[in-house]
Amino acid sequence: MRRGVKLGIVGTLTAGLVGTAGYGAYNIYGALGGSGGFSPQAAPVETGPPTAAEVRKTAADFLAAWAKGDATAAGALTNHAAEAGAALSSYRRDAHVVRVRLTPGAAQGAVVPFKVVATLSYKGKSSTWKYSSVLTVFRGETTHRPLVDWEPAVLHPDLTAGQTLETGEAASPPIVVVDRNGRTLDAGDYPSLASVLPQLRERYGAKLSGGKPGIETWVNDADGPGQTLHVITKGTAAKLPTTLDARLQNAAERAVKRTSQSSVAAVKASTGEILAFANNPASDNNNAFNAQVAPGSTFKVVTATALLEKGVSPGSPAPCPATANYNNGKMFHNVESSSDPSATFQRDFAISCNTGFIKLAGHLDESSVPNVAQRYYGFGQTWNVGVPAWDGRVPGGGGDEMTEEMIGQGQIQMSPLNMASVAATVQNGVFRQPRLVAAGLIGEPLAKAQSALPSGVRGSLKSMMRLTASSGTATVAMRGVYGDVGAKTGSAEVGDQQQPNGWFVAYRGDVAAGGMVLEGGHGGDSAGPIVASVLKASS
């Protein structure tokens, strides 16, 4: 056989092609004696890597035995005969392979690639499965024979130690995830859903009614069925409804695409239903739900709630100096060292004056902000969103930690979803825990706030957020967002970052959203346009 000529090996090859017994017999006996009998003579021992001819012949013999269904003969041509034989037998029996055609390619040294065309049949349903694999030929250390270096990946490249193939009826029907209007959601159209769709199918697939399981070939390991490698029949899909709105999801995907390290989440304020979320990059971490970073001045919505409860009003004098501290503690400054000595509390809120808030710290104690966060905004308990999501953290503390938390820094940790919920609570008046699927499907209790926002406090918060959107730091971003609107910007300084993380929360009608851009700088410039794009799509 000339080098590089490809062989076509089929299951109907004769046993003579395998040639296991005869191969290498010259190593045992010498030549015939002159009397016509055999004379014992030690054959030379082959050493070193197998020759090109040996590689081709060993691969051909192994593939021929496999194709013929002779697992014992094929196994004998490997360095792990029992293991290989058992795996090849299982390939026929458990994967329901009735025929297989194996076509080797040109050897690359000791490595021989080959193509597999397997015919599978299960309960009257048949399918052709095509894939490629490779095998390696080496010389046995004790036998000195060329052998196939056996590993499960020879059988299929996705197999590892301890894994086998099995064909049968899938454990559950295929699942199509749909939005609130029945529109199919897939990661091809909505990249940010790539990590969440498998989570939804795994958590809720068994709870769905309807649908019929397909027939599949999958990887089996110690933990049971794993990755599906081939589908014989697709079955009938069951539908898994979510709270998402495909139109808003598309707007969110487009909005974050323009800015790296950005995330956004939007909720329906009156119900907590998650309408959209997106990340750039669309990583497995899903920062829209799972980021754990300080939210900067967007958290002043919560701090303002505590101050309003303590008797501070929107019109209360609250000068905004360039720098300020409390009880000789940490010195705080404003963005670009701005100041406004005649500012009121609502003015401080609208222009995001840090020092004006710090000067009001005497109205609070170390538990004031954490208590308000728990009482009205649902923090301090588990949020059962339907997929993994951060619950938010407001630890509280005295001294510098208290003042840092007043402006959304310190040890506070939030995600865009957490902050979207804060804006939603102001708009709705009552905290509704965000969720991605129906509450009954989640099967766990939803977080509840201890109380609705007092009507006077809520009215003041809405007035201050409306002022921020119309004539404060959110004005540019919210231009063109009409209706019942409110917003708050934030910039959170973190460690040695050259730029702060940009934050933005806003609502429009019954839709509230929170956005974040890591190292984005001013929140109104970075996260603001992202949130505004989602809100504009909600009309």
ABEGO torsion letter per residue (X at the ends): XBBGBBBBBBAABBAAAAGAAABGAAAABBBBBAAGBBBBBBBBBBBEBBBAAAAAAAAAAAAAAAAAGBAAAAAAABABAAAAAAAAAAAAAAAGBABBBBBBBBBBEABBBBBBBBBBBBGGBBBBBBBBBBBBBBBBAAAGBBBBBBBAAAABAABBBGBBBBBEBBABBBBBBBBAAGBBBBAAABAAAAAAAAAAAAAAAAABBEEBBBBBBBBBBAAEBBBBABBABAEBBBBBBBABBAAAAAAAAAAAAABBGBBBBBBBAAAGBBABBBBOBBBAAGAAAABBBBAEAAAAAAAAAAAAAAGBBAABBBBBBABBBBGGBBBBBBBGGBBBAABBAAAAAAAGBAAAAAAAAAABBAAAAAAAAAAAAGBGBBBBAGBBBBAEBBAEEBEAAAAAAAAGBEABBBBAAAAAAAAAAAAAGBBBBBBABBAAAAGBBBBBBABBBBAAAAAAAAAAAAAAAAABAAAAAABGBBEBBBBBBBBBBBEABABBBBBBBBBBEABBBBBBBBGAEBAAAAAAAAAAAAAAAAX
